[in-house]
Amino acid sequence: MLLEILICICFTLVLLWLNRFSKKYSPAKNQAVLITGCDSGIGFSTAKYCHEIGFTVFAACLNEGSEGCVQLKKLGDVFTVKLDVTSSESIKKALTHVNNVLRANPGISLKTLVNNAGVMVFGEFSWQTEAQIRNQVTINLIGAMNVTNAFMSHIRRNKGRIINICSHCSLEALPGLSVYAASKAGLLAWTNALRVEMKKFQVSVIAFIPGSYPQDTKIFAQHERYVKEMSENMSPEDWNLYKDYFNEYNYYLSFISKPTECRPIENYYFYSILNSALLCVYPKARYCYSPARYFFYHSLFKISPVFIRDWLVLKFVNMPSWKTK
């Protein structure tokens, strides 16, 4: 009898827990979402989705002439904002622009900030230039911090939420993406601390790990330029050491499909977890979409001894191997 009572209590608690995370707000035009990095990819897809489900959207773009920005301008209830997250002056101007729009539309309040702007340079650490390293850390981490600081008063006043677009690389650093992983791991660490700091103001801070979409985004669009910069800045000693491996490595990467037009991501699971991150009354600290391959390997990474983990990592990235001369 006691066992049956305990089972009923546990079952009830599980149902209550599940119900807590299933409650959602209804999006409305008087609620605005600000998204950075909307020129293409995840930012563009998120802005378009937020508009479709009923939010007013501030789509922050680096280039107002970009295809993504032009497409978003054509939608109703989308205000495009020029924003370079590496520039304090640009952030101030974006804040002024948003404030002016909100004053002109007093029924609208800024409830959600999505820090999406990011850049990825694929290449071993020894190859990457100082500018490439600095750019990734500045955009992916410091830029998110500075934008959040600028718009924090709106989010705090409206008891809103901050969604930081992290990466699977923030959970498991991969060779060839060491700097990118470091910047995203820093973003995740900051998100975790900020979540606790902002709880007293009833502000939710969420890490969103959406999966990998190289075929649907332009994250590889600048890869050829990055490769050229790397080769031109290598010392003669490094070039003599790496040149065959470097060329084979980047020849392999050249076959990754790079979309020529800006288009929204086509993946049900991406939008499903995005919807939860945006609308759950009691959001989780982290929303993560892991394709089957990611889930399988990442699970093994966590339980394997280091030497096996490192071997599995090489199998996972599946890049050309170093050949001893």
C-alpha positions as a printed Julia matrix, in Angstrom:
325×3 Matrix{Float64}:
  0.0    0.0     0.0
  2.8    2.41    0.94
  4.63   1.63   -2.31
  1.51   2.4    -4.34
  1.1    5.74   -2.57
  4.75   6.63   -3.24
  4.36   5.7    -6.92
  1.24   7.89   -7.2
  3.03  10.81   -5.53
  6.04  10.46   -7.85
  3.8   10.2   -10.9
  1.88  13.33   -9.83
  5.12  15.26   -9.27
  6.37  14.29  -12.74
  3.12  15.46  -14.33
  3.28  18.77  -12.45
  6.92  19.2   -13.54
  6.06  18.5   -17.19
  3.05  20.83  -17.02
  5.25  23.62  -15.66
  7.46  23.55  -18.74
  4.52  23.24  -21.16
  2.81  26.52  -20.2
  3.4   29.15  -22.86
  2.68  32.81  -23.45
  0.85  33.9   -26.57
  2.98  36.17  -28.8
  1.49  39.6   -29.46
  2.26  42.7   -31.51
  2.74  44.75  -28.34
  5.71  42.54  -27.46
  8.94  43.18  -29.35
 11.91  40.89  -29.93
 15.36  42.25  -30.81
 17.58  39.81  -32.7
 21.19  40.46  -33.68
 22.91  39.09  -36.8
 19.82  38.97  -39.03
 21.67  39.34  -42.35
 21.39  35.58  -42.89
 21.25  32.17  -41.22
 19.89  31.66  -37.73
 19.3   35.37  -37.12
 17.34  35.8   -40.35
 15.35  32.61  -39.68
 14.59  33.66  -36.09
 13.44  37.15  -37.15
 11.18  35.72  -39.84
  9.73  33.15  -37.44
  9.08  35.71  -34.68
  7.25  37.86  -37.21
  5.19  34.9   -38.42
  3.99  33.89  -34.95
  2.95  37.42  -34.04
  5.77  39.4   -32.43
  6.94  42.85  -33.42
 10.55  42.37  -34.5
 13.66  44.52  -34.37
 16.02  42.82  -36.82
 19.57  44.03  -36.25
 21.75  43.67  -39.35
 25.4   44.47  -39.96
 24.71  45.47  -43.56
 21.43  47.19  -44.4
 21.95  46.21  -48.03
 22.29  42.49  -47.28
 19.79  40.11  -48.84
 18.43  39.13  -45.43
 17.91  42.73  -44.35
 16.21  43.62  -47.63
 13.83  40.65  -47.3
 12.98  41.52  -43.7
 12.26  45.16  -44.57
  9.45  43.96  -46.81
  7.62  42.32  -43.89
  5.14  44.2   -41.73
  5.95  44.8   -38.05
  9.67  44.29  -38.67
 11.96  47.23  -37.91
 15.47  46.76  -39.28
 18.32  48.21  -37.25
 21.89  48.73  -38.39
 24.17  47.18  -35.77
 27.84  46.27  -35.6
 28.21  44.49  -32.25
 31.96  45.26  -32.2
 31.33  49.02  -32.17
 30.19  50.86  -29.02
 29.06  53.76  -31.2
 26.97  51.46  -33.39
 25.34  49.88  -30.31
 24.47  53.35  -28.95
 22.91  54.35  -32.28
 20.92  51.11  -32.4
 19.63  51.74  -28.87
 18.6   55.29  -29.83
 16.81  53.96  -32.93
 14.92  51.33  -30.92
 14.01  53.89  -28.25
 12.65  56.25  -30.93
 10.51  53.49  -32.44
  9.15  52.51  -29.01
  8.33  56.14  -28.19
  6.48  56.43  -31.49
  4.61  53.21  -30.69
  3.88  53.49  -26.93
  1.89  50.24  -26.85
  4.98  48.17  -27.72
  7.56  47.03  -25.17
 10.87  45.26  -25.76
 10.52  41.89  -24.0
 13.16  39.65  -25.56
 16.76  40.02  -26.71
 18.29  37.28  -28.87
 22.09  37.5   -29.07
 22.79  35.68  -32.31
 25.49  37.66  -34.15
 28.49  35.41  -34.59
 31.41  34.47  -36.78
 33.31  31.2   -37.21
 36.78  30.69  -38.65
 37.58  27.05  -39.46
 41.26  26.28  -39.2
 43.84  25.06  -36.72
 44.83  27.54  -34.03
 48.41  27.91  -35.32
 47.06  29.07  -38.68
 44.62  31.73  -37.52
 45.67  35.35  -37.63
 45.53  37.68  -34.64
 42.68  39.58  -36.32
 40.68  36.38  -36.89
 41.12  35.32  -33.26
 40.17  38.75  -31.93
 37.19  39.01  -34.26
 35.64  35.74  -33.1
 36.02  36.57  -29.41
 34.82  40.15  -29.9
 31.72  39.3   -31.93
 30.71  36.0   -30.33
 31.29  36.96  -26.69
 32.08  40.6   -25.99
 29.58  41.82  -28.57
 26.77  39.85  -26.9
 27.78  41.28  -23.52
 27.84  44.88  -24.77
 24.52  44.62  -26.6
 22.93  43.06  -23.51
 24.26  45.87  -21.32
 22.83  48.47  -23.67
 19.32  46.98  -23.76
 19.23  45.57  -20.22
 17.01  48.33  -18.81
 14.25  47.42  -21.29
 14.48  43.69  -20.53
 14.63  44.24  -16.76
 11.75  46.72  -16.73
  9.53  44.39  -18.75
 10.56  41.2   -16.88
 11.57  39.75  -20.23
 14.19  37.28  -21.36
 17.63  37.08  -22.91
 18.37  34.23  -25.3
 22.02  33.62  -26.15
 22.71  31.51  -29.23
 25.46  29.15  -28.11
 26.84  26.13  -29.95
 27.57  22.45  -29.53
 31.19  23.64  -29.55
 30.46  25.36  -26.22
 29.83  21.87  -24.81
 32.61  20.01  -26.65
 35.52  21.91  -28.17
 36.6   20.53  -31.54
 39.92  20.71  -33.41
 39.81  23.31  -36.15
 37.33  25.33  -34.12
 39.37  26.01  -30.99
 38.91  29.8   -30.98
 35.25  29.61  -31.97
 34.68  27.0   -29.24
 36.45  29.16  -26.66
 34.26  32.15  -27.51
 31.06  30.07  -27.39
 32.08  28.3   -24.18
 32.65  31.75  -22.69
 29.2   32.79  -23.88
 27.65  29.74  -22.21
 29.53  30.37  -18.94
 28.42  34.01  -18.94
 24.84  32.93  -19.67
 24.84  30.59  -16.68
 26.08  33.3   -14.31
 23.82  36.0   -15.74
 20.79  33.72  -15.34
 21.31  33.64  -11.57
 22.02  37.37  -11.36
 18.85  38.33  -13.25
 16.47  35.92  -11.49
 15.76  38.53   -8.78
 14.32  40.78  -11.51
 12.21  37.94  -12.96
 14.31  38.02  -16.13
 14.97  34.65  -17.79
 18.4   34.06  -19.33
 18.51  31.11  -21.71
 21.2   29.27  -23.65
 19.92  28.12  -27.03
 22.01  25.49  -28.85
 20.26  25.06  -32.21
 22.35  22.42  -34.0
 24.53  22.74  -37.08
 23.25  24.2   -40.37
 26.2   24.79  -42.74
 24.0   23.91  -45.74
 21.33  26.46  -44.75
 23.41  29.38  -43.49
 26.28  31.5   -44.74
 28.6   30.66  -41.86
 31.16  29.36  -44.38
 30.66  32.23  -46.81
 33.96  33.93  -45.88
 36.01  30.74  -45.62
 38.05  31.31  -48.79
 39.01  34.79  -47.61
 40.02  33.43  -44.2
 42.18  30.75  -45.83
 43.92  33.38  -47.95
 44.6   35.51  -44.87
 46.0   32.51  -43.0
 48.37  31.49  -45.8
 49.59  35.06  -46.32
 50.33  35.55  -42.61
 52.11  32.25  -41.91
 55.81  32.43  -41.18
 58.07  30.66  -43.73
 58.78  28.01  -41.09
 55.07  27.32  -40.44
 54.24  27.31  -44.14
 57.0   24.8   -44.85
 55.69  22.61  -42.01
 51.98  22.82  -42.79
 51.55  23.61  -46.49
 50.6   20.12  -47.77
 48.3   19.44  -44.82
 46.91  23.0   -44.97
 46.05  22.69  -48.66
 44.49  19.23  -48.28
 42.53  20.4   -45.24
 41.02  23.4   -46.98
 40.44  21.52  -50.25
 38.3   19.14  -48.2
 36.36  22.06  -46.68
 35.82  23.61  -50.11
 33.22  20.91  -50.85
 30.9   22.1   -48.09
 27.85  23.56  -49.8
 27.62  27.33  -49.43
 24.13  28.7   -50.17
 24.2   31.56  -52.65
 20.95  33.1   -51.44
 19.56  34.03  -48.04
 16.92  31.52  -47.02
 15.28  30.42  -43.76
 16.41  27.22  -42.08
 14.15  24.3   -42.93
 14.17  22.14  -39.81
 11.12  21.41  -37.64
 13.16  20.75  -34.49
 14.94  24.1   -34.75
 11.65  25.98  -34.67
 10.16  23.7   -32.02
 12.87  24.46  -29.47
 13.04  28.1   -30.57
  9.31  28.37  -29.82
  9.86  26.97  -26.33
 12.78  29.3   -25.64
 10.69  32.29  -26.72
  7.34  31.44  -25.15
  7.6   29.05  -22.19
  6.33  30.72  -19.02
  8.96  28.82  -17.03
 11.76  28.33  -19.57
 14.58  25.85  -19.14
 18.1   27.13  -18.6
 19.2   25.48  -21.85
 17.46  24.38  -25.03
 19.54  22.09  -27.19
 18.8   20.34  -30.46
 21.17  17.43  -31.02
 20.92  15.48  -34.28
 21.32  11.72  -33.73
 25.0   11.77  -34.75
 25.74  14.61  -32.33
 23.88  12.91  -29.49
 25.72   9.62  -30.06
 29.22  11.09  -30.19
 28.72  13.7   -27.47
 27.41  11.02  -25.12
 30.54   8.95  -25.78
 32.78  11.99  -25.27
 31.45  12.41  -21.74
 32.02   8.84  -20.56
 35.27   7.99  -22.35
 38.82   8.23  -21.03
 40.68  11.18  -22.56
 42.69   9.14  -25.09
 39.51   7.48  -26.39
 37.6   10.76  -26.3
 40.27  12.46  -28.42
 40.2    9.58  -30.94
 36.39   9.84  -31.1
 36.65  13.59  -31.68
 38.83  12.98  -34.74
 36.28  10.47  -36.02
 33.48  12.97  -35.4
 35.05  15.88  -37.28
 36.33  13.51  -39.98
 38.94  15.9   -41.36
 42.09  14.94  -43.32
 44.73  13.49  -41.03
 48.25  14.75  -40.47
 50.86  12.73  -42.33
 54.25  12.5   -40.66
 57.0   13.54  -43.05
